[in-house]
Amino acid sequence: MLGAIVGDIVGSIYEFNNIRRKNFRLFNPYCHFTDDSVMTFAVAEALRKTKNKNFKNLGKQAIKEMQKFGKLYPYAGYGNTFRNWLKDKNPQPYGSYGNGSAMRVSPVAYCAKSLEEVKSLSKAVTIVSHNHTEGIKGAEATAIAIWMALNKHSKEEMRKYIEKNYYKLTFDYEELKQKYYFNETCQNTVPQAIYCFLISNDFEDCLRTSVSIGGDTDTLCAISCAIAEAYYGIPERIHNSAVGYLDKKLTKIYNKYYKSSTNRTDF
């Protein structure tokens, strides 16, 4: 879960100012958490509060938590339609295939005990807003990749599974750096994010690679780094720097899940 938050914070200042290189300062005073982090916390809370009930009514709890966090952080950078959804007294799914479904789904992988449960939980927290097939697919592919990383699958196994069931990952890094553009859809964010993880050498390299291809960097990095955390872990210096950008409310919630600097999530 923290991987998504790190990616969001570091990528936040490059979303509309792509830099197309790996050599940059990871954290600076202008970095900040956005809706990616806020909604990741909301999904985590929904899962935590329904875990002992075998995730019964997870979808309803997800709506409740997302709307609660939306009120706490009304200016986190939501899209217009989702912003209205957060305020609606009777929120309904609106056919979205935006990458917001994938940016917030990472906590699912830490709760699921099997691939099938990953899919079930992912769908439950996604269809409440993003009920387009591509929105569901993007969240599921992200959650599956994280779960496979947590369960010690190799990168090659992960690549084969994603390509067989979700997306082709036949990108060229140099071409992405030159031609990839800002895109807020799952189908043009999730596969690129998974690819950045697959070609990375460690957590920091995944983060820098993701920023360097441009696009919707905060969300792209949130997705790729959520996978990278599960696969590599997060260096303590990056872990500590990122937590410093959270406010008191989010830090308090964060402390429910993470113990010392082990980067292990406890639901």
Secondary structure, DSSP 8 states (H G I E B T S, - for coil): -HHHHHHHHHHGGGTTS----S-S-S--TT----HHHHHHHHHHHHHHHHGGGTTTTHHHHHHHHHHHHHHH-TTS---HHHHHHHH-SS-------BTHHHHT-THHHHH-SSHHHHHHHHHHHHTTT--SHHHHHHHHHHHHHHHHHHTT--HHHHHHHHHHHT------HHHHHHH-----BGGGTHHHHHHHHHT-SSHHHHHHHHHHT-SSHHHHHHHHHHHHHHHH---HHHHHHHHTTS-HHHHHHHHHHB-TTS--B--
